[in-house]
Amino acid sequence: MHPVHRRLAELLEKSTRLGGLIYLSGAEQAEISHCLHINAKLVRELDQLKQLAWIACEAGDVEWQYELCERIDKLEATL
């Protein structure tokens, strides 16, 4: 599991106990925003790699597809 996902879960649990996100400190709310941005970047990167792998497959470029699949596997291993 990526550390960002763990931290988001911790902050959500805390906010649930307190009665909502508005009860978190300003720093914790900023941290949620930061974690969400990192998460979005990871999702975009993974989606782009998968789209490129599909293009490589369609083009018949096995070497490029293999390289992209390795990158996908490494990224997914961090999630």
PEQUI-V595916 format. One record per helix or strand of 2 or more residues. SS is the DSSP state (H for helix, E for strand). FROM is the first residue (numbers start at 1). TO is the last residue. If there is no record, write none. Layout:
((SS/FROM/TO) (SS/FROM/TO))
This chain:
((H/3/18) (H/21/23) (H/26/59) (H/62/77))
